């Protein structure tokens, strides 16, 4: 019987909803630390720290129920364990192929549905069947109806609207910070010290390459820690989350963001329980609807949408390249090197990524992603970079976020238009431009903003491809009227 087999958990399947449900309660647990998995790509050092610390924390918390194996590969670890195991659906096409291969070898028994997402893959297949297109907004509304979230007794949305995004687009305040309570931060312990020593050895003895800086751990890696981080956000920061969630402040990297993507993506938090806890704050009157709805949309809408599209669109989606671009990521991107970057917004975002392995969604989309789109970086390489350089990055997270939303490399399967802009948007939504050597209102010359000039040069290069998108008609018409267009295009050819 399947309940008699031990349960093998990957490093992103560590919460009680994976191992503590009625079906799995009491089952022996197998955790495998695979050296090959740690060395395969140049991960951010702090990402490796978080995964290893989370696995070791679970082994400590569950005691003799866990067998913890360190091996060269997952296959070797399973063979040393010497018993067939069940496993939940993993988080990437490559991991699923490995699991299926191990099942053929008799090392894996049943592949169980993942409890890490609210909607099952079979239910999504039913939802998408017969649709000519799949809009996230349609999916999100159906998720709200299906799970009874933020609804009136008659089944309509609370507050009379499904989406309050227009209320959540305020620019930064004049002050250097939002002045909200600080996010929860952990206290490191002996597990962190051991992980740090092992990572030093991994990099020193085997020459494994990591990127980014080591640093104090900033995110939750255990069930109790994840619960404390969630409560701190819901009680102290959710009320101010909504209005300025798209803003950027140099002196306040976390602002009112939840910083829960790491414990969510490590499988430490049950997403439906998180959504329900946020709704309770609205019902009790301690957080405004726009903030709660925006947070719910991130988890019950976009996070779920991203997961299901990753599987629905398949591995070939990663090779989408609508604009036919071929530029490889420059060395300073691969090394997270901000020292030579003159554009203040890009320098600050890259520096934060190097220091923390984190940037919030607008920094990812409208600074890093917009720059990459304008410079023509290869989408597949960019998706890999996001998945390895961010502490919350995994292949399923980045495929639709980067290939579809950020780079429009799928030609419109996920987004209705490319998400890029000139420097005016960054000036409106951040405090970066005041200390930058470039002027967001200048297109040509020494002070020409690389985002402003880059936006028009990108549009000129891709004019023919973009002409079929009705949402780009007005920007294209504006571009054609620019008196300095050709000088601008030539100028941007010289920039990296």
C-alpha positions in Angstrom: 0.0 0.0 0.0 1.2 3.5 -0.8 0.8 4.6 2.9 3.4 2.0 3.8 6.1 3.6 1.6 8.2 6.4 3.0 7.7 9.9 1.5 10.5 11.6 -0.3 10.3 15.4 0.0 12.2 17.8 -2.2 13.7 21.0 -0.7 10.6 23.0 -1.8 8.1 20.6 -0.1 8.8 21.2 3.5 5.5 22.3 5.2 3.0 20.4 7.2 0.5 20.3 4.3 3.1 18.1 2.6 4.0 15.7 5.4 1.4 16.2 8.1 -1.9 15.6 6.4 -4.2 12.6 7.2 -2.8 10.7 4.2 0.9 11.3 5.1 0.8 11.7 8.9 3.3 9.4 10.6 4.9 8.3 7.3 8.7 8.0 7.4 10.3 11.0 5.6 13.3 10.9 3.3 15.3 14.1 2.6 18.2 14.0 0.2 20.9 16.6 -0.1 22.2 16.2 -3.7 25.6 17.7 -4.4 24.9 17.7 -8.1 21.7 19.7 -7.6 23.6 22.3 -5.5 26.4 22.5 -8.1 24.4 22.3 -11.3 24.0 26.1 -11.8 25.5 29.3 -10.4 22.9 29.9 -7.7 22.8 32.8 -5.4 24.6 31.8 -2.3 21.8 32.9 0.0 19.3 30.8 -2.0 21.4 27.7 -1.4 21.6 28.6 2.3 17.8 28.9 2.6 17.1 25.6 0.9 19.7 23.7 3.0 18.7 25.4 6.2 15.1 24.6 5.6 15.7 21.0 4.9 17.9 20.6 8.0 15.4 22.4 10.1 12.7 20.0 9.1 14.9 17.1 9.9 15.6 18.5 13.3 11.9 19.2 14.0 10.7 15.8 12.9 13.5 13.9 14.6 13.6 10.1 14.1 10.8 10.3 11.5 13.3 11.7 9.0 16.2 9.9 7.3 18.6 12.6 6.0 20.9 11.4 3.2 23.8 13.4 1.7 24.8 12.0 -1.7 26.3 12.9 -5.0 22.9 12.6 -6.7 19.3 12.0 -5.9 19.5 8.6 -7.5 22.5 7.6 -5.4 20.7 8.8 -2.3 17.6 6.7 -3.1 19.7 3.6 -3.7 21.5 4.1 -0.4 18.2 4.5 1.3 17.3 1.1 -0.1 13.5 1.3 -0.1 11.0 2.6 -2.7 9.4 5.9 -1.9 6.4 8.0 -2.9 6.9 11.7 -3.9 4.8 14.7 -4.5 4.7 16.3 -8.0 8.0 18.2 -8.2 8.5 21.8 -9.4 10.1 21.6 -12.8 10.0 19.6 -16.0 13.6 18.3 -15.3 12.7 17.1 -11.9 9.5 15.4 -13.2 11.5 13.6 -15.8 13.9 12.5 -13.1 11.1 11.2 -10.9 9.5 9.3 -13.8 12.9 7.7 -14.6 13.3 6.7 -11.0 9.8 5.3 -11.0 10.8 3.1 -14.0 13.8 1.9 -12.0 11.6 0.9 -9.1 13.0 3.6 -6.8 9.8 5.7 -6.8 6.3 4.3 -6.3 3.5 6.8 -6.6 3.7 10.4 -7.7 1.2 12.3 -5.5 -0.6 15.5 -6.3 1.2 18.5 -4.8 -0.6 20.3 -1.9 1.6 23.3 -2.5 -1.0 25.0 -4.7 -4.7 25.5 -4.0 -6.0 24.2 -7.4 -5.0 20.8 -8.7 -3.6 20.2 -12.1 -6.6 18.1 -13.1 -9.0 21.0 -12.1 -6.9 23.5 -14.1 -7.1 21.2 -17.2 -10.9 21.2 -16.9 -10.9 25.0 -16.5 -8.8 25.7 -19.5 -10.5 23.1 -21.8 -12.2 24.7 -24.8 -10.9 28.2 -24.1 -9.4 30.1 -27.0 -7.3 32.2 -24.6 -6.6 32.1 -20.9 -6.7 35.5 -19.1 -5.3 35.6 -15.6 -8.2 37.9 -14.5 -10.8 35.2 -15.6 -8.8 32.6 -13.7 -8.5 34.7 -10.6 -12.2 35.5 -10.4 -13.0 31.8 -10.8 -10.5 31.0 -8.0 -12.3 33.4 -5.7 -15.6 31.8 -6.5 -14.3 28.3 -6.3 -12.7 28.8 -2.9 -15.2 31.4 -1.5 -12.6 34.2 -1.0 -13.7 37.8 -0.5 -17.2 37.2 -1.6 -20.6 38.7 -0.5 -23.4 36.3 0.6 -24.9 36.5 -2.9 -21.6 35.3 -4.5 -20.5 38.7 -5.8 -17.2 40.3 -4.9 -16.9 42.3 -1.7 -16.7 46.0 -2.3 -18.4 45.6 -5.6 -15.3 44.9 -7.6 -13.0 42.0 -8.3 -9.8 44.0 -8.8 -8.6 47.1 -7.0 -5.3 47.4 -8.8 -6.0 51.0 -9.8 -6.0 51.9 -6.1 -2.5 50.4 -5.7 -0.4 52.5 -8.0 0.7 55.4 -5.9 4.3 56.6 -6.3 6.8 56.8 -3.4 6.3 59.3 -0.6 8.7 62.2 -0.2 10.2 60.6 2.9 13.1 58.2 2.5 11.1 55.3 3.9 7.4 54.3 4.3 7.9 54.4 8.0 6.0 51.1 8.6 7.0 48.4 11.1 10.0 46.4 10.0 9.5 42.9 8.5 10.1 39.9 10.7 13.7 38.8 10.6 15.1 35.5 11.9 17.8 34.8 14.5 20.4 32.5 13.0 21.3 29.4 14.9 23.6 26.4 14.8 21.9 25.1 11.6 22.8 28.3 9.8 26.4 28.1 11.0 26.7 24.5 9.7 25.2 25.4 6.4 27.6 28.3 6.0 30.6 26.1 6.7 29.3 23.5 4.2 28.8 26.1 1.5 32.3 27.5 2.1 33.6 23.9 1.6 31.4 23.4 -1.5 32.8 26.5 -3.1 36.4 26.0 -2.0 37.0 22.3 -2.3 34.9 21.5 -5.4 35.1 24.9 -7.1 31.4 25.2 -7.3 30.4 28.6 -8.5 27.8 30.7 -6.7 26.8 34.3 -7.2 25.8 37.1 -4.8 27.0 37.8 -1.3 26.8 35.7 1.8 24.9 37.6 4.5 22.6 37.3 7.5 19.6 35.1 6.7 16.5 37.3 6.0 13.8 34.8 5.4 12.0 32.0 7.2 13.2 28.4 6.8 11.0 26.6 9.4 7.3 26.2 10.1 7.4 28.3 13.3 9.5 31.0 11.6 7.1 31.1 8.6 4.2 31.5 10.9 5.8 34.4 12.7 6.7 36.1 9.4 3.2 35.7 8.2 1.7 37.2 11.4 4.1 40.1 11.3 3.0 41.0 7.8 -0.7 40.5 8.3 -0.8 42.5 11.6 1.7 45.3 11.0 2.3 45.7 7.2 -0.7 44.5 5.2 -2.7 47.7 6.1 -0.1 49.8 4.1 0.8 47.2 1.5 -1.7 48.1 -1.2 -1.3 51.8 -2.2 2.4 51.8 -2.8 3.1 48.2 -3.7 4.5 49.3 -7.1 6.7 52.1 -5.8 10.5 51.9 -5.3 12.5 53.6 -2.5 16.3 53.5 -2.3 16.3 53.6 1.5 13.6 51.1 2.1 14.0 47.9 0.1 11.3 46.0 1.8 8.7 48.8 2.1 5.3 47.0 3.0 6.0 43.9 0.9 5.1 40.6 2.6 8.5 38.9 1.9 6.6 35.6 2.1 7.6 34.3 -1.4 10.5 32.3 0.1 8.5 30.4 2.7 5.7 29.9 0.2 8.0 28.6 -2.5 9.8 26.4 0.0 6.4 24.8 0.7 6.4 26.0 4.4 3.1 27.9 4.1 -0.2 26.6 2.9 -1.3 29.2 0.3 -5.0 28.8 1.0 -4.5 29.3 4.7 -2.4 32.4 4.0 -5.2 33.8 1.8 -7.9 33.0 4.4 -5.8 34.7 7.1 -5.5 37.9 5.0 -9.3 37.9 4.4 -9.9 37.7 8.1 -8.0 40.9 8.6 -10.3 42.6 6.1 -13.4 41.2 7.8 -12.2 42.4 11.2 -11.6 45.9 9.7 -7.8 45.9 10.4 -6.7 46.1 6.8 -8.3 47.9 3.8 -9.9 46.0 1.0 -7.5 47.3 -1.7 -4.5 46.0 0.2 -6.1 42.6 1.0 -7.4 42.1 -2.5 -4.0 42.9 -4.0 -2.3 40.4 -1.7 -4.9 37.7 -2.4 -4.5 38.3 -6.1 -0.8 37.7 -5.9 -1.3 34.3 -4.2 -4.6 32.9 -5.3 -4.4 34.5 -8.7 -0.9 35.1 -10.2 1.1 32.5 -8.2 -1.4 29.7 -9.0 -1.7 31.0 -12.6 2.1 30.9 -13.0 2.3 27.3 -11.7 -0.4 25.9 -13.9 0.7 27.7 -17.1 4.2 26.3 -16.5 2.8 22.8 -16.9 0.1 23.6 -19.4 2.4 25.3 -21.9 5.1 22.6 -21.5 8.9 22.7 -21.8 8.9 24.1 -25.4 7.5 27.3 -24.0 10.9 28.1 -22.5 12.3 28.4 -26.0 9.8 31.1 -27.1 11.5 34.0 -28.8 8.9 36.2 -30.4 11.3 39.0 -31.3 14.1 36.6 -32.4 16.7 38.1 -30.1 20.1 36.5 -29.6 22.2 38.7 -27.2 23.7 36.8 -24.4 23.6 38.1 -20.8 26.6 40.4 -20.3 29.1 39.5 -17.6 27.9 42.1 -15.2 24.5 40.6 -15.2 25.8 37.1 -14.6 28.0 38.3 -11.7 25.4 40.6 -10.2 28.0 43.4 -10.5 26.5 46.8 -10.0 29.7 48.8 -9.8 29.9 50.0 -13.3 26.2 50.6 -13.8 25.5 54.3 -14.3 21.6 54.2 -14.4 20.7 54.6 -10.7 17.6 52.5 -10.8 19.4 49.6 -12.4 22.4 49.9 -10.2 20.4 49.9 -7.0 18.2 47.0 -8.1 21.3 44.9 -9.1 23.1 45.8 -5.8 20.1 44.7 -3.8 19.9 41.5 -5.7 23.6 40.8 -5.0 23.2 41.6 -1.3 19.9 39.9 -0.6 18.9 37.8 -3.6 15.7 39.7 -3.7 13.9 42.5 -5.6 10.2 43.2 -5.5 7.9 42.7 -8.5 8.2 46.1 -10.1 12.0 46.1 -9.8 12.0 42.7 -11.5 9.5 43.7 -14.3 10.1 47.4 -15.0 13.8 47.7 -14.2 15.6 44.4 -14.8 13.0 42.9 -17.2 12.5 46.2 -19.1 16.3 46.7 -19.5 16.7 43.1 -20.7 13.9 43.4 -23.2 15.2 46.7 -24.6 18.7 45.2 -25.0 17.5 42.0 -26.6 18.8 39.4 -24.2 17.8 35.8 -24.9 14.6 35.0 -23.1 15.6 31.5 -22.2 18.9 32.6 -20.7 17.1 35.4 -18.8 14.6 33.0 -17.3 17.4 30.7 -16.1 19.1 33.8 -14.6 16.1 34.8 -12.7 15.5 31.3 -11.4 19.0 31.0 -10.0 19.8 34.6 -8.9 16.7 35.1 -6.7 16.2 33.4 -3.4 12.5 32.7 -4.3 13.3 31.7 -7.8 12.4 28.2 -9.2 11.8 27.2 -12.9 8.0 27.2 -12.5 8.1 30.7 -11.0 10.1 32.3 -13.8 8.8 30.7 -17.0 5.6 32.7 -17.5 6.8 35.7 -15.4 9.9 36.2 -17.6 9.2 34.5 -20.9 5.6 35.8 -21.1 5.0 38.8 -18.9 8.5 40.5 -18.8 9.9 39.7 -22.3 6.7 39.1 -24.3 8.7 36.3 -25.9 5.5 34.2 -26.3 3.9 36.7 -28.6 0.9 37.4 -26.2 -0.1 34.1 -24.7 0.3 35.5 -21.2 0.3 39.3 -21.5 -1.6 41.5 -23.9 1.3 43.8 -24.6 5.0 44.1 -23.8 5.7 45.5 -20.3 8.4 48.1 -20.9 8.6 51.8 -20.6 10.8 54.9 -20.8 12.4 56.6 -17.8 9.2 58.6 -17.1 7.6 55.6 -15.4 10.6 54.9 -13.2 10.8 58.6 -12.3 7.1 58.6 -11.3 7.3 55.4 -9.3 10.7 55.8 -7.6 13.2 58.2 -5.9 16.1 57.0 -8.1 16.1 59.6 -10.8 17.0 62.6 -8.6 20.5 61.2 -7.9 21.1 59.7 -11.3 23.4 61.2 -13.9 20.8 60.6 -16.6 17.6 62.6 -17.1 14.4 60.6 -17.8 13.2 63.4 -20.1 16.3 63.3 -22.4 16.5 60.9 -25.3 19.8 61.9 -27.1 23.1 63.1 -25.7 25.3 62.5 -22.6 22.3 62.7 -20.2 20.0 60.5 -22.3 18.2 58.1 -20.0 19.0 54.5 -21.2 15.5 53.5 -20.4 13.9 56.4 -22.3 16.2 56.1 -25.3 16.2 52.3 -25.0 12.4 52.2 -25.1 12.2 54.1 -28.4 15.1 52.3 -30.0 13.6 48.9 -29.0 10.3 50.0 -30.6 12.0 51.0 -33.8 13.9 47.7 -34.1 10.7 45.8 -33.6 8.3 48.0 -35.4 7.1 45.4 -37.8 6.5 42.8 -35.2 4.7 45.2 -32.9 2.4 46.7 -35.6 0.1 43.7 -35.2 -0.7 44.6 -31.5 -3.5 47.1 -31.3 -2.3 48.2 -27.8 1.0 49.4 -29.3 -0.6 51.5 -32.0 -0.4 54.8 -30.1 3.2 54.3 -28.9 4.3 53.4 -32.4 2.6 56.5 -33.8 4.4 58.6 -31.2 7.7 56.9 -32.1 7.3 57.7 -35.8 7.0 61.4 -35.0 10.2 61.7 -33.0 12.5 64.1 -34.8 15.7 62.5 -33.4 14.7 58.9 -33.9 17.6 57.8 -36.1 20.2 59.6 -33.9 18.7 57.9 -30.9 18.8 54.4 -32.5 22.5 54.9 -33.4 23.3 56.1 -29.9 21.7 53.0 -28.3 23.6 50.6 -30.6 26.7 51.7 -28.7 25.3 50.9 -25.2 25.6 47.5 -23.7 
